[in-house]
Amino acid sequence: MNDRHVVLVTGGARRLGRDIALELASAGWSLAVHYRHSAEDAQSTARQALELGVRAHCLAADLSDEAATAGLVPAVVRHFGRIDAVINNASLFEHDDVETFGYDAMERHWRSNVGAPLLLARALHSHLQGSGRQGCVINLLDQKLWNPNPDYLSYTLSKAALEAANTLLAQALAPIVRVCGVAPGITLPSGPMSNDDFSKAHRLTPLQRSSTGTDIARAVRFLLESPAITGTTLLVDGGQHLSAQARDVMFMTKD
């Protein structure tokens, strides 16, 4: 891999997106770091990528805005001259359940978590047509699709739709673009979870440890470097999906 290959990582400024971005930079990928509000964090990620010897550039966009999302791939191409892969990491994660569900919550999650990845996959395919190069899209999913519970209803439904889109896009965009998924388990504290709650939840798996940012980043890199894989998802969760849970892990340590 050389630094002429370019990857766009949505939500690449911080947390899991940053881990993925820097893993790929260390493998020689030039880096387009997407962010919405975290400009300072995005610049920090880009600086670290530059220190690894690759080019890096930051782009701001609200992924719930169709026009802003559609402009991302062309902006990457204008800066780098090409794009070879998209990592759809950015995700809206807001709590609702059957009792609090409403159209507004559903639409917010579907626009950011389903619509944006579809638009970016299509744009990558359009860019690569006639180039003689093969590209790859990797969608970040969630182990709870294989271990369902009704918490975070709109979020879960949006991720289920994105998992189905893996198959549909892999069919529609072949042979130019491969489409894969990575499904993390509990990887980082989120929402109201304390560090102690996170540590307890992280051990609630058959392997007594769930995924880390490094685990997910390495899985993403593996898929990018595996040209025979498309239309499938790697579950990287310490086996969390093997253990049925009545509630989201966010609430398991509270009982």
C-alpha positions as CSV (number, residue, x, y, z in Angstrom):
1,M,0.0,0.0,0.0
2,N,1.4,3.4,-0.9
3,D,0.2,6.9,0.0
4,R,-1.5,7.4,-3.3
5,H,-4.5,5.4,-2.0
6,V,-7.0,7.7,-0.4
7,V,-9.7,6.8,2.2
8,L,-12.5,8.9,3.6
9,V,-13.4,8.1,7.2
10,T,-16.6,9.7,8.4
11,G,-16.5,10.7,12.0
12,G,-12.8,10.3,11.8
13,A,-11.9,13.1,14.2
14,R,-12.3,11.3,17.5
15,R,-13.1,8.0,19.3
16,L,-13.4,5.0,17.1
17,G,-13.2,6.9,13.8
18,R,-9.8,8.3,14.9
19,D,-8.5,4.8,15.7
20,I,-9.6,3.6,12.3
21,A,-8.1,6.7,10.5
22,L,-4.7,6.4,12.2
23,E,-4.5,2.6,11.6
24,L,-5.1,3.2,7.9
25,A,-2.6,6.1,7.9
26,S,0.0,3.8,9.4
27,A,-0.7,1.4,6.5
28,G,0.0,4.1,4.0
29,W,-3.5,5.4,3.1
30,S,-3.8,9.1,2.6
31,L,-6.6,10.3,4.8
32,A,-9.7,12.4,4.4
33,V,-11.0,13.1,7.9
34,H,-14.7,13.9,8.0
35,Y,-16.2,15.7,11.0
36,R,-19.3,17.6,11.9
37,H,-18.5,19.8,14.9
38,S,-15.1,18.4,16.1
39,A,-12.8,20.6,14.0
40,E,-10.0,20.7,16.6
41,D,-10.0,17.0,17.0
42,A,-10.1,16.5,13.2
43,Q,-7.0,18.7,12.8
44,S,-5.3,16.7,15.6
45,T,-6.0,13.4,13.7
46,A,-4.8,14.9,10.5
47,R,-1.6,16.1,12.1
48,Q,-0.9,12.6,13.5
49,A,-1.5,11.2,10.0
50,L,1.0,13.6,8.5
51,E,3.6,12.5,11.1
52,L,3.1,9.0,9.8
53,G,4.1,10.2,6.3
54,V,0.8,10.4,4.5
55,R,-1.3,13.2,3.2
56,A,-4.3,14.3,5.3
57,H,-7.2,16.7,4.9
58,C,-10.2,17.6,7.0
59,L,-13.7,18.1,5.6
60,A,-16.8,19.3,7.5
61,A,-20.3,18.1,6.7
62,D,-23.6,17.3,8.3
63,L,-24.4,13.8,7.2
64,S,-28.2,14.4,7.7
65,D,-28.0,17.0,4.9
66,E,-28.2,15.3,1.5
67,A,-26.4,18.0,-0.4
68,A,-23.6,18.3,2.1
69,T,-23.1,14.5,2.1
70,A,-23.2,14.4,-1.7
71,G,-20.4,16.9,-1.8
72,L,-18.0,15.0,0.3
73,V,-16.5,12.6,-2.3
74,P,-16.1,15.3,-4.9
75,A,-14.3,17.4,-2.3
76,V,-12.0,14.5,-1.5
77,V,-11.2,14.1,-5.2
78,R,-10.6,17.8,-5.7
79,H,-8.0,17.7,-2.9
80,F,-6.3,14.4,-3.5
81,G,-7.1,13.7,-7.2
82,R,-8.7,10.4,-6.3
83,I,-10.5,8.3,-3.7
84,D,-10.3,4.6,-3.2
85,A,-12.4,3.7,-0.1
86,V,-15.0,5.0,2.3
87,I,-15.4,4.0,5.9
88,N,-18.9,4.9,7.1
89,N,-18.1,5.2,10.8
90,A,-20.1,8.3,11.8
91,S,-23.4,7.4,13.4
92,L,-26.3,9.0,15.2
93,F,-27.0,7.2,18.5
94,E,-29.9,8.5,20.5
95,H,-32.1,6.5,22.9
96,D,-35.7,5.7,22.2
97,D,-37.9,2.7,22.6
98,V,-41.4,1.6,21.5
99,E,-43.1,4.0,24.0
100,T,-41.1,7.0,22.9
101,F,-40.6,6.2,19.2
102,G,-41.7,8.9,16.7
103,Y,-41.2,9.8,13.1
104,D,-38.7,12.5,13.9
105,A,-36.3,10.2,15.7
106,M,-36.7,7.6,13.0
107,E,-35.9,10.0,10.2
108,R,-32.9,11.5,12.0
109,H,-31.3,8.1,12.4
110,W,-32.1,6.9,8.9
111,R,-30.8,10.1,7.2
112,S,-27.4,9.9,9.0
113,N,-27.0,6.2,9.5
114,V,-28.5,4.8,6.2
115,G,-28.9,7.6,3.7
116,A,-25.4,9.0,4.0
117,P,-23.6,5.7,3.6
118,L,-25.7,4.9,0.5
119,L,-24.9,8.3,-1.1
120,L,-21.2,7.9,-0.3
121,A,-21.0,4.4,-1.7
122,R,-22.7,5.5,-4.9
123,A,-20.4,8.5,-5.3
124,L,-17.3,6.3,-4.8
125,H,-18.6,3.9,-7.5
126,S,-19.2,6.8,-9.9
127,H,-15.7,8.2,-9.3
128,L,-14.1,4.8,-10.0
129,Q,-16.0,3.9,-13.1
130,G,-13.6,3.6,-16.0
131,S,-10.5,4.0,-13.8
132,G,-9.5,0.4,-13.8
133,R,-9.3,0.5,-10.0
134,Q,-11.4,-1.4,-7.4
135,G,-12.7,0.5,-4.4
136,C,-14.2,-0.6,-1.0
137,V,-16.9,0.7,1.3
138,I,-16.9,-0.5,4.9
139,N,-20.0,0.2,7.0
140,L,-19.7,0.2,10.8
141,L,-22.7,-1.8,12.2
142,D,-23.4,-3.2,15.7
143,Q,-23.3,-6.7,17.2
144,K,-26.8,-6.1,18.6
145,L,-28.2,-6.8,15.2
146,W,-27.3,-10.5,15.9
147,N,-28.3,-10.1,19.6
148,P,-31.4,-7.9,19.5
149,N,-33.1,-6.0,22.2
150,P,-35.7,-3.2,21.9
151,D,-33.5,-0.4,23.4
152,Y,-32.3,2.3,21.1
153,L,-35.1,1.4,18.7
154,S,-34.6,3.9,15.9
155,Y,-30.8,3.5,16.0
156,T,-31.1,-0.3,15.8
157,L,-33.6,-0.2,12.9
158,S,-31.2,2.1,11.0
159,K,-28.3,-0.2,11.5
160,A,-30.4,-3.2,10.4
161,A,-31.2,-1.3,7.2
162,L,-27.5,-0.5,6.7
163,E,-26.7,-4.2,7.2
164,A,-29.2,-5.1,4.5
165,A,-27.7,-2.4,2.3
166,N,-24.3,-4.2,2.6
167,T,-25.8,-7.1,0.5
168,L,-27.7,-4.8,-1.9
169,L,-24.8,-2.5,-2.5
170,A,-22.4,-5.4,-2.9
171,Q,-24.6,-6.7,-5.7
172,A,-25.3,-3.3,-7.3
173,L,-21.8,-1.9,-7.3
174,A,-19.7,-5.0,-8.2
175,P,-17.2,-5.5,-9.6
176,I,-16.0,-1.9,-9.1
177,V,-16.8,-1.5,-5.4
178,R,-16.7,-4.1,-2.7
179,V,-19.0,-3.5,0.3
180,C,-18.4,-5.0,3.7
181,G,-19.4,-4.5,7.3
182,V,-17.7,-4.5,10.7
183,A,-19.9,-5.0,13.8
184,P,-18.2,-3.9,17.0
185,G,-19.3,-4.9,20.5
186,I,-19.1,-2.4,23.4
187,T,-15.9,-0.6,22.5
188,L,-15.9,2.8,24.2
189,P,-18.0,4.5,26.9
190,S,-21.0,6.4,25.5
191,G,-23.9,8.4,26.8
192,P,-24.3,8.3,30.6
193,M,-22.0,5.3,31.0
194,S,-19.4,5.7,33.7
195,N,-15.9,4.2,33.4
196,D,-16.8,1.7,36.0
197,D,-20.0,0.7,34.1
198,F,-18.0,0.4,30.9
199,S,-15.4,-1.8,32.5
200,K,-18.1,-4.1,33.8
201,A,-20.0,-4.2,30.5
202,H,-16.8,-4.8,28.5
203,R,-16.4,-8.1,30.4
204,L,-19.9,-9.3,29.7
205,T,-18.8,-11.5,26.8
206,P,-17.8,-15.2,26.3
207,L,-14.2,-14.0,25.9
208,Q,-14.6,-11.7,29.0
209,R,-13.5,-8.8,26.9
210,S,-15.3,-7.0,24.1
211,S,-13.8,-5.0,21.3
212,T,-11.3,-2.2,21.5
213,G,-10.7,0.6,19.0
214,T,-7.5,-1.3,17.9
215,D,-9.5,-4.4,17.3
216,I,-12.0,-2.6,15.1
217,A,-9.4,-0.6,13.2
218,R,-7.5,-3.8,12.4
219,A,-10.7,-5.4,11.1
220,V,-11.3,-2.5,8.9
221,R,-7.8,-2.6,7.5
222,F,-8.1,-6.4,7.0
223,L,-11.2,-5.9,4.8
224,L,-9.6,-3.1,2.8
225,E,-6.7,-5.4,2.1
226,S,-8.8,-8.4,1.1
227,P,-10.0,-8.1,-2.5
228,A,-12.0,-11.3,-2.5
229,I,-14.4,-10.3,0.3
230,T,-17.6,-8.4,-0.3
231,G,-21.2,-8.5,1.0
232,T,-20.4,-9.8,4.4
233,T,-19.8,-8.5,8.0
234,L,-17.1,-9.3,10.5
235,L,-18.4,-9.4,14.1
236,V,-15.6,-8.1,16.3
237,D,-17.1,-8.2,19.8
238,G,-15.5,-10.9,22.0
239,G,-18.5,-13.1,21.2
240,Q,-21.0,-10.7,22.7
241,H,-23.5,-11.6,20.0
242,L,-23.5,-15.2,21.3
243,S,-25.1,-14.2,24.6
244,A,-28.7,-13.1,24.6
245,Q,-29.4,-9.8,26.5
246,A,-32.8,-8.5,27.3
247,R,-31.6,-4.9,27.5
248,D,-28.9,-2.9,25.8
249,V,-25.5,-3.3,27.5
250,M,-25.8,0.3,28.5
251,F,-28.3,-0.8,31.1
252,M,-27.0,-4.2,32.0
253,T,-24.6,-2.9,34.7
254,K,-27.4,-1.0,36.4
255,D,-29.4,-4.0,37.4
